[in-house]
């Protein structure tokens, strides 16, 4: 694989297993060594080592419960607890030309066409 590449194809994986089998089982033929390697990995899943596991404790769940947030932090989440993204962090200016209390924004064209 290339130095900048983070993934390999299945064919590259099989080639790596063949090279590894030659080093691990020197006393066996190439075909037997490959079969022994396949037996070692059969039925197993990849293991990611060094990754921090998620902790579920009452303290963590209380601190991450968005329904208990107050002040400006409360405005960063919708009622379901999902984050609003940029709309929750910054005051977005409405440049539509209508005042905030006007409820019929965007209906002018419809009214003009309806009267003709």
C-alpha positions as CSV (number, residue, x, y, z in Angstrom):
1,X,0.0,0.0,0.0
2,X,1.1,3.6,-0.4
3,X,2.5,5.5,2.5
4,X,-0.4,8.0,2.6
5,X,-3.0,5.3,2.2
6,X,-5.0,4.4,5.3
7,X,-6.9,1.5,3.8
8,X,-6.1,-1.6,1.8
9,X,-8.0,-3.7,-0.6
10,X,-9.0,-7.3,0.0
11,X,-6.4,-8.5,-2.5
12,X,-3.7,-6.5,-0.6
13,X,-4.9,-8.1,2.6
14,X,-4.6,-11.6,1.2
15,X,-1.1,-10.8,-0.1
16,X,-0.1,-9.6,3.4
17,X,-1.5,-12.8,4.9
18,X,0.6,-14.9,2.5
19,X,3.8,-13.0,3.4
20,X,3.0,-13.3,7.1
21,X,2.3,-17.1,6.8
22,X,5.7,-17.7,5.3
23,X,7.3,-16.0,8.3
24,X,5.1,-17.5,10.9
25,X,5.1,-21.1,9.7
26,X,8.6,-21.6,8.2
27,X,8.6,-25.4,8.4
28,X,5.4,-25.8,6.3
29,X,4.9,-25.4,2.6
30,X,3.4,-22.1,1.3
31,X,-0.1,-23.6,0.8
32,X,-0.2,-25.2,4.2
33,X,1.1,-22.0,5.9
34,X,-1.6,-19.9,4.2
35,X,-4.2,-22.4,5.4
36,X,-2.9,-22.2,9.0
37,X,-3.1,-18.4,8.9
38,X,-6.7,-18.6,7.6
39,X,-7.5,-21.0,10.5
40,X,-6.1,-18.4,13.0
41,X,-8.3,-15.6,11.8
42,X,-11.4,-17.6,11.0
43,X,-14.5,-16.3,12.8
44,X,-12.7,-13.3,14.3
45,X,-13.3,-9.6,13.9
46,X,-10.8,-6.8,13.7
47,X,-9.8,-5.4,17.1
48,X,-9.1,-1.7,17.6
49,X,-6.6,-1.3,20.4
50,X,-6.0,1.9,22.4
51,X,-9.5,3.3,21.9
52,X,-11.2,4.8,24.9
53,X,-14.5,3.1,25.7
54,X,-17.7,5.1,26.4
55,X,-18.7,5.3,30.0
56,X,-22.3,5.2,31.0
57,X,-22.7,6.5,34.5
58,X,-25.4,8.5,36.2
59,X,-23.0,11.5,36.4
60,X,-22.3,11.5,32.7
61,X,-25.9,11.0,31.7
62,X,-26.9,13.9,34.0
63,X,-24.3,16.2,32.5
64,X,-25.2,15.3,28.9
65,X,-29.0,15.7,29.4
66,X,-29.9,18.7,27.3
67,X,-33.3,19.2,28.9
68,X,-31.5,20.4,32.1
69,X,-29.3,23.0,30.2
70,X,-30.0,26.7,31.1
71,X,-29.2,30.1,29.6
72,X,-27.6,30.3,26.2
73,X,-26.7,26.6,26.2
74,X,-30.4,25.7,26.2
75,X,-30.8,27.4,22.9
76,X,-28.2,25.2,21.2
77,X,-30.5,22.2,21.2
78,X,-34.0,21.5,19.9
79,X,-36.7,19.8,22.1
80,X,-35.5,16.3,21.1
81,X,-32.0,17.0,22.3
82,X,-30.4,17.2,18.9
83,X,-28.0,20.0,18.3
84,X,-29.0,23.0,16.1
85,X,-25.5,23.5,14.8
86,X,-24.5,27.0,13.7
87,X,-28.0,28.3,14.3
88,X,-27.7,27.5,18.0
89,X,-24.3,29.1,18.3
90,X,-24.7,32.3,16.5
91,X,-27.4,34.9,16.0
92,X,-28.4,34.6,12.4
93,X,-29.7,37.8,10.9
94,X,-33.0,37.6,8.9
95,X,-32.4,39.7,5.7
96,X,-35.8,38.9,4.1
97,X,-37.1,42.5,4.7
98,X,-40.0,41.4,7.0
99,X,-40.3,42.3,10.7
100,X,-40.1,39.3,13.1
101,X,-43.8,39.4,14.0
102,X,-45.2,39.3,10.4
103,X,-46.8,36.0,9.7
104,X,-47.5,36.2,6.0
105,X,-44.0,36.6,4.7
106,X,-43.6,35.4,1.1
107,X,-47.2,35.6,0.1
108,X,-47.1,39.0,-1.7
109,X,-46.7,37.4,-5.2
110,X,-49.5,35.0,-4.6
111,X,-51.9,37.8,-3.5
112,X,-50.9,40.0,-6.6
113,X,-51.5,37.2,-9.0
114,X,-54.7,36.2,-7.4
115,X,-56.3,39.6,-7.8
116,X,-55.6,39.8,-11.6
